[in-house]
Amino acid sequence: MTRLLRALDAFWFPPAPAARLAVLRILVGAFALWLVGSHYAMWVEIGRSSPTLFAPVGPVALLRHPLSPEVNQGVIVATVVANVLFVLGWRHRFTGPAFAALLMWVISYRLSWSMIYHSMNLVALHALVLGFTPAADALSLDARRASTVAAGRDPAGAWQYGFAIRLLCAVTALAYFVTGLAKVASPMGWSWATGEVIRSQVAADALRKGVLGETGGPLFQLLYDHVWLFTVMGILTFVVELGAPLALLNKRAGQIWAVVAFMMHWGILFIMGITFRYHLSGILYAPFFDVERLVGWRQARGRRRSSRLIPLYPGTP
């Protein structure tokens, strides 16, 4: 029993630097800001749609009727403001949870009016984890105001940060695993792994886009006659999705899985023309890597550039 508890403790609470979690906060927050900001006008307009189109999902299911357009717009504006504070790491103890809740709401509200885009789910879930964990103990306005060491935490490596990062990885892996289970449970089941089934799905998607005047994947027509390629794609999809929990076994396994999944989504883009923006950005897989090295690399580069500067006048520093 003691050995099991130690194993669970080592798995869920590994030490990690505060800067790693802080970089993840900035990356996820920046993507969320782009997502809400770039779709601001459309999401506001969707709130003015006919109430007959309203089919609430997620926390929005608490509503019997849609919000008024003015209230919906106000919530979106509040989300953007909280998003900026989240990225800056200002009063994270309060703004973190507030932003996480607001983002979950506005995404769920947007999906309550039309097709459900599952690719948005992980953005909201990652923000939820970061919003309720000490993700602003470094690289933030909070960190400039007070020392986290004085608060009883070690920014160089503590379990609070490791647990949050592990949870982010687990949420990502679980999302892929559930997607794989959904394929297996569908009428087509394991036949998803055959070349004919996945090729038919891709062809149907390309035909739909052609009818609607959209652009499909640029490589689809070139690859259509090569069934074996679609077989490889189907098998790879199952390996990535059903094998996602294996990414949690150790650091190297997680990084290999993240690279393969990242490349898979770029393949989907070129072959099917389907854009999973969060996945294609690579931010989704950032928790599997030592992203704090980006800060160290930039600081080291800045020091090298400073050392090469030549004073304009003798004796000037």
Secondary structure, DSSP 8 states (H G I E B T S, - for coil): -HHHHHHHHHHH---B-HHHHHHHHHHHHHHHHHHHHHTHHHHHHHTTS-GGG----GGGGG-SS---HHHHHHHHHHHHHHHHHHHHTSSHHHHHHHHHHHHHHHHHHHHTSS---GGGHHHHHHHHHHHTTTTTSSSSHHHHHS-TTTTT--TTSBHHHHHHHHHHHHHHHHHHHHHHHHHHHSTTGGGGGSHHHHHHHHHHHHHHHHHTT----TTHHHHTT-HHHHHHHHHHHHHHHHTGGGGGS-HHHHHHHHHHHHHHHHHHHHHH----HHHHHSGGGGGGS-TTHHHHHHHHHHHHHHHT---SSTT--
